[in-house]
């Protein structure tokens, strides 16, 4: 995908996964979406190990959409891992979470999340928020590997 970018969507809830993919399609987000369903898979994908070892099938993402409430390794730990690793920290991470707790929002911003969108704000606000990710992902695309 020469003109597009790679989006890693980390989401365990099937309905939220479908909704997010629908919104991205509806807003003509020009990227290929790779889906993992828990935090351990996310880390394995980012480090291209185990079942994600083939970089042609599992390329480095230009943007990460991260739910905080995911199994195995929670989203906060995944965000911390990304932003503390020299090779990954330049990838923009957008937290898309059902939590709108102030401490979660503050934590995400302190660790370096590019944005925080609450699923509980409703479809229209989530749609508007996700429609803006072309800009954020293109910033991630400009970074060298």
Secondary structure, 3 states (H helix, E strand, C coil): CCCCEEEEEECCCHHHHHHHHHHHHHCCCCEEEEEECCHHHHHHHHCCCHHHCCCCCCCCCCEEEECCCCCCCCHHHHHHHHHHCCCCCCCEEEEEECCCCHHHHHHHHHHCCCEEEEHHHCHHHHHHHHHCHHHHHHHHHCCCC
